[in-house]
Structure formats: structure tokens, C-alpha cells
């Protein structure tokens, strides 16, 4: 089962240097709208089965052109919503860097809990659970070679990637998820494989899941890593 973790396109808050969080009405800016429209062609070769999205406007706007082109109805998932930054919501980033908690967020994020908001460890737990549950449900419905899109937010994507990479949440700030970037994880019975990270425009056709062998054909190679690197089957 393969999921494309898609960050929303550039928003008005991104350009303003504001921590949008769950603020209502934060929309894509002109570049973000163009990025969303470009997804139609960028993902044209991929057999996308479903689109699941954060309920926030900027994510809904990002997947709208793709969903329309594919005739899909995006499913809203609260657990893919942006971090609840609490009292930090709506503040300018240049002012937040002087807060004592800022260093914790950067150096020890697993211990970071935003004032009257949620902790980053909570974010990772809910987001990973959501991705894995949708992945399993879609596989049960469509088969193990299912490919789907989860549109969400930067810190949410970084936390899911940290889990997939088997690295501690305290290292998640080493991962980058730019606006409208695609990061790709293939889940198997044994462990996840990270196929892409922060891809902002490359050819993604190679991530198409391998099809099951037809009767009489040789079975595909096991989903395991080749010695020396690679993602195996």
C-alpha cells in the first residue's frame, strides 16, 4: 500500500510569516493555486484510488483540481489537521523564535506541548494512526497495490515520515516538507519504505505499486530491501 503525503500549496500565511495553525480562512495564495493546478499533470500517470485530506481550507483547495480531474470525492480526516498550536496560533514566526519553548520545539520536539494546544508527540500518534488506518481500509477495499493521497501539513508530514523512517521524533526537524511537496511511503507487512521525501516536481511514475502476479506468472520479489540499498519489490 502506497501513500503520497502531499503538503498543501503555498498559503497566504506562508508568505506572511505567520503560524497559521488551525486559523479559519487561510487560503492558498496565487503561487499555491498554481501549484494545486499543476498537480493534475504532475500526478497524471499515477493510478490514484482515493484522496484523504485535512479539513482545513488550504488542503481542500490543494486537492480540488486533482479530485475534479479524477472524479474523486476527497475524504476529510480530522486527524490530518494542522497542529493545534494553541496560543501560538496566528502569531508571527519572528516573534516566536524568542520564546523559550521555541528551542524545545527545535531540539527536543517530543517534549514540546504548545500553550493551550497539543504536543508534537500527540500529533505524531494521531497522524500515524490515521494514515495506517486509511491505508489498511483502502487495501482491504481495493487490493494491496492501492495508491492514495493524504493531503496535510508540514509538521504532520514530518512526524509521519519520522515514524516510517524508524527515527525518533526528536529528529523530525531534520526532515523538510515544502509547500506542495510529495513524500511517498509504501507500507508492507514488515515495515514501511520511504520512496520519496520533499519531492517538488520530479517524475513520480516509478512509485506506482507493483501489481500482483497473474495466475501462471512469477510472483513479484518480496517487499524487502536489497543488500546494499534499494527498496526491493
N, C-alpha and C positions, 0 to 999 in steps of 0.2 A: 504494500500500500504506500502510495507516494503523495505527499502533501507539499504544495507550493505555499510557503509562508510569505505572503505579499504585504509589504508595508504600504499604507495609504500614500497617495501622491502628496506633493508639497502643499502645505496648507498656509492660510493667512497667519497662523500663529508661528509657523516655522520661520517665515520671513520677518516677523515682528520680534523674534527672540523671546517669545512668551511661552511659559509652560502651560499648554492648553489643558492637559488632563482631560477631565470629563465635562469641560465647559460646553454649553449648548451653542449651536450655531457656528462652530468653527468649520469653515468650508475650504475646499481646495482653492488655491489661487490660480492665476492664468496658466502658469507652468504645470501645476498639479493636474489641472483639467486636461492639458495636452498629454501629460504622462498617462493618464487614465485612458484616453482615447487611443494612444499608441499600444496599449496592452492588447487590443483586439488583434493587431497584426503580429505583435511580438509573441503571442501565445497561439497563433493560428494553427500551428502544426501539432498541437498537443490535444489529446483526447480527454478534455476536462469533463468530468462527470457531475461535479457539484461545486457550488460556491458557498462558503460559510463566512460570515462577516461580523465584525464588531458592530454593535448597533449605532455607533457614533457616525454623524453625518459625513465626515471626511472619508471614512471607509466605504460607506454606502455609495458615495459619489465615485469612488475609485473603481468599484466593480460594476457600476451600472452599464457602461458601454460594452464590457465583456459579456455580461449577463444577457443583454439585449441581443448581441450578435449570436450567442449560442442558444438562445431560447431557454435560458435557465432562470430560476427564481432563487435569488440568494436567501440563505437561511440565516437569521440573526441569532447570534450566540453571545449572551451577556458575559460569559467567562473569557471572551476575547476582547473585552472592552479595555480601554486605556487604564493605566494605573490610577487609583484614587489617590491623588497627591494631597488631599485634604487642604490645609491652609496654604499650601504652596500653589494651588491651582490658580492660574491666571496671572501669576507674578512673573516679572521679567527675570530671565536667567542671570543677567549681570548682577542683580541684587541678591540672588540666592547663593551665589558662589561664596559669599562671606558668612553664610550660616554654618554653625558647627556641624550640622547634620550632612552638609554637602560632602565633607571629607569621608564620612561614613558611607554615603551612597557610592562614592568613587572607589574606596579602598576595602570596605567590608559590607557590601550591599546585603548580604544575607541577614545582617543585624539591623538594617535600615527600616524604620517604620515612620511614615510621614505623619506629621501632626494632624490628628483627627482624620487620618486617612488609613491606608493599608500598608503592610510591609511588603517588601520585594519578594520575600520568601513565600508569602501568601499568593502573590501574583504568579510566581512560577508554578505553584501547586495547582491553582485553578486553570491556568492556561495549558499546562501539560495534560491535565486530566481531560480538558475539553478536546484537545487535538487527538489524543489517543481514543477517546470515546467515539468521536465522529469518524475517525479512521476505521475503527473496528465495525461500526454500524454500516458505513459505506461499503466496506469489503464484504460484509455479510449480504448486503443487498445487490452489489454489482460484481463481486468477484475480487480476488486478491490482487489483480492488476489494476485496481482503481487509481485514478489520478484526480486530485481535487485541489481547490484553492481555499486557503484560510487568510482572509484579509484582516489585518490587525495593526498593532502599533509597535514602535521601535523597541521599547523595553520589554514588551511582551514577547516579541520575536527573539530577542537576545536571550531571554530566560528559557524559552523552548529549545533553542539551539544549544545552550549550555547543557541542558538535560540530555539532548541527543548525542552530544559530544562526550558525555560522561565526565564533564568538568564541574567543579564546584561553582555555585552561584557567585561566589566572591571573585571569580574570574570573568564574569559575564560582561564587564565593561571593556574587555579586550575584543569583543565582537562588535561589528559595525552593521547597522541596518539603515541604509539611507532611504529617503522617500522614494516610493515606488520600486524598491529593490525586491528581488525574489530570492529567497533562500529555500532550499529544497531538502526534505528529509524523506528517506524511504524506510519505513518500519518493517521489520521482519519478526519472525517468531523468536529470534535470539537477541537481536539488538538493532538499533537504528543505524542508518548510514547517512551522513550529511553529504549530499551530492553537489550542492551549490550554497554559497553564502554571499549575501550582498551583491547579487548579480543585477546590474542596472541596464542591461541591454544586449547581452550576449545571446547566442543561439541556444535555446533550451531544448531543442528537439531530442537531444541524447538522453534526457531524463525520462522519456516515455517508458513506462514499466514494461518489462519483458512479458510477452504473452505465454500462457500455459501451452505446453506442447499438445498438439492434436494427437488423437489415437494413432499409434504406429510410429510417431516421431520420437526422436530422442528427447528426454526431459531436459529442461534448462539446467545450467550449472547451479549448485547450491548458492544461496544468498549469503556468501561469506567472502571475506577479503582474501585476495591472493597474497601469498608471502612476498613481501617487498612493496606492497601497496595495491591500490585498486579497490574496486567495490564488488568484485566477483559477479555473480549472477544478478 
